[in-house]
């Protein structure tokens, strides 16, 4: 549950900085008090913040709801939930819900990106792409074969597969041309329909000088703006206020870096 602890620590820190961000903590904890309670209290003991208060408020609210529910259903058979527990991996559900909360937070406050760990950002991008309409596979954190997310979709009765690589170096480093060319090779070898390389910290000048060549290899580059755009698509789709008439590959590659002539090479 290390991922859950880090995500709660991040949400707690952001809520402490801006009280209006407490809603994300409430959303992350709601319905998961038993599973996350010990972690929430551990986060409070290590760094303070509003997480303990919010946890206890939700706990009191939940207790009241249970009493009301028990009174209404006292004559009904008890469901111990064992079947659903066996059917669903609780940890996966918690981590996915955390990623969705972080996705909404980034859409509202892009500065929240700076507090994420690299694996959290990979999950954020994966859940955003899934909500947009892609079939998504998040690759393992090690030995991922040079891609972090595999996104596929059906276009004109044909499956198209795209690789997404994500670099989130909070120390200030930027991917160089070598990193991009390695990703280009991975896509060429796998015969994908294109690749999206995302870097929250931008790219070295050597990359910018070769944009046209990189684009011709069916690879596009995105920066923080592209990550935020994906998160905002996620929010609009989640709340039913966005339905794009563009093919999904166009949505994937919009808001990426253009070449020196301001053009993007069609995929």
N, C-alpha and C positions, 0 to 999 in steps of 0.2 A: 504493500500500500504506500510505498514511497512516493509514487506519482501523485496520489491523492493528497498526501501531506504537503507536498510542494505546491500543488494547485491551491489548496486552502490557505497556505502561508501567503501566496501571492495575492489572492482575493482579500485576505485579511489586511495586508499591507495597503492595498489600493483603497479599501473601505476606510481605513484609518486616515488616509490622506484626504479623501473626499467622502463625506458622509453619504452622498447620494449613491455611491458605489456599494453601499450595504445591501442593495437589492440582489447583487450577484452572489453574495455570501448566502443570503436567505434562499435563493434559488438552488444553489449547490447543496445546501444542507436539507432542504425541505424533502420529506419523505425518506430520508436516509439517516435519521438521527441515531438509530441503533448501530448502523454500520460505521458512521463517521464520528460518533460522539467522542470516543477516546482520542481520536486524532485531533478533533477540534480543540479539546481541552489541552492536549499536548502543545498545540500551536499557541494557545493562549498563554500557557505557562512559560514558553520560551520567548515570546515576543509581545505579550499583551495584546492590545487592539480590541476591536469590538466583537471578535468571533465568539468569545465566551458568553457575553451578554446575549448575542443573537441566538446562540445555541440554546441557552436556558429559556429564552422567550418562546422559541419554537417548541421546546420540550413541554412547557406549560400549556401551550396551545394544543399540542398533540394529545396531552393527557385529557384535556377537556373534551376534545373531539372523540377520544376513545370512550369516555364515560357516556357521552350522548349516543354514540353508536351502539354501545353495549345495552343501553336501556331500550333502544329501538329494536335490537335484534336478539333480545335475551331468549326468545323461544326458538331461534333458528339454530341449525347444526353449526358447530365450530369448524372453520377451515384453518388448519395450522399452517397452510402455505407451503408444505413440504414439496408438493409437486412442482410449483413454480420455482422454488429454490433449486431444485435439481435441474430444471430446464434452462435456467439462466445463470451465466457466470456473473456473480455479483460484482466482482472487481471490474470486469469489463464494462458493465453498465455504469458503475460509478465514474470510471475514467472517461467514458464517452460523454456522460452528462457534464462532467467538469469541462471537457473540451468545448462542448456547445455553449456553456456559460462564458468561457473565455472568448469564444468566437463573437458572441454578442457584445462583450465588453470591449474588444478591440474595435468593433464596428462603431461603437460610441466614442471610445477614447483610444486612438491609435498609439498614444504614449505607453499604454499598457503592454505593448509588444516588448518593451525593454526589460520587463520583469519576467518574461517567459524563459524557460529552459528550451533547448533545441528540440527535445522529444515532444514537449508540449506543443510547440509550434507545428511540428509534423502532424500531430493529431488534430490541431485546429484546421489546418489546410485540408486534411482528409475529410473531416465532418462537413466542411463547407462545400467541397466538391460533391460529396454524396447528396447533400440537400439540394444542390443545384440540379442534379439529375444523373451524375456519373455513377457507374458501378466502381467501387473503390476498394483497393487492397493496400493496407499500410504494411510496408515491409518490416522485417525485424530490425532492431536498433543496431545490430552488428552484422557484417557480411550481407549487406542488402543488395549487392550487385551493382552499386552505383546509382540507385534510385530509391527514393523514400516512399513514394506513392505511385501506384499503378492505377490509372483512371481510364475507364473504357466506356464507350457509348455506341449506340446503333445509329448510323447515318445512311439513309437510302438503302436499308436492308443489309448493311454491311457493318460488322463490328470494327470500330477504330480504337486503337490502344495508344495511350500516351503515358510517358514517364514524367514524373515530377521529382526534382531534386531540390532540397531546401537547405540553405546555409543560414545559420543564425548565430553569428559570432559576436557576443556581447562585449568582448574585449576591444572591438574596433577593427579587427581584420576584415579584409575584403577578398572575395574569390578572384583568382588571377586567370589569365588566359588558359593556363594548363588545366585548371579545374573544369573550365567550360569545354575544352577540347576532349577531355576524358568523358564528359557527359555526352558530347556529340557521338563519340565512338560507341558508347553503350547503346545509344538509340539506333545507330547504324547496324550494329551487330544483331540487335534484336528485331530489326526491321519494323520499328514502331511507326505510327503515323505522325509522330512529332514529340517534342520534349519541351517542358517548361522548367527553367532553372530559376529558382527564387532565392534572392539574397536580401535579408533585412538591412544590411549595411552597405549595399551598393557593390560596385565592381572597380577593379583597378583600371587605369587608363589603357593598359594593353588590351583589355576586353573591348572598351568603347571603340578603339581604332579598328576592330575586326568585326563590327556588328553585321555588316552586309554579308560577309562570308559565313558567319555563324547562322544567320537567318536562312541562308541558302541551303543549310544542312537540316532544315526543318526543326530548328531549336529556337525558342524565344526566351528572352531574359526579362524577369520581373524584379521589382524592388519592393520596398515597404508599401508603396502606393498600391501595388497589385495585390499584396496580401490583404490589405485593408478592404480593397474592392471585393475580393472573394468573401470576406466576412460580412460585408454589407449585403451582398447577394444572398448569403445564408439567412440573414435576419429578415430580409424582405420576403424570401420564399417561405421561411418558417411561419411568418405571420400572414401569409396569403396575400401579399400586396405586390408580388412580382411574378410575372410569367413571361419569359423572353421568347420572342418569335425567331431568335437567331439559332442556328445550329449550335450544339454544345461546344464543338471545337472553336468556334468563333468567340464564345463566351470565355473559354479557357485562355485564349491568347489575346484578348483585348486588354488595353492598358499595360501593354508590355513596351520595352524600350525599342525605339525605332532606330534605323541606321542613320548615317550622317546626312542623308538626303531627306530625312523625315518620313521615310517609307517603311512599310512592313512587307516582307516577302510572303506571298500567299502560300498556305500549306495545302 
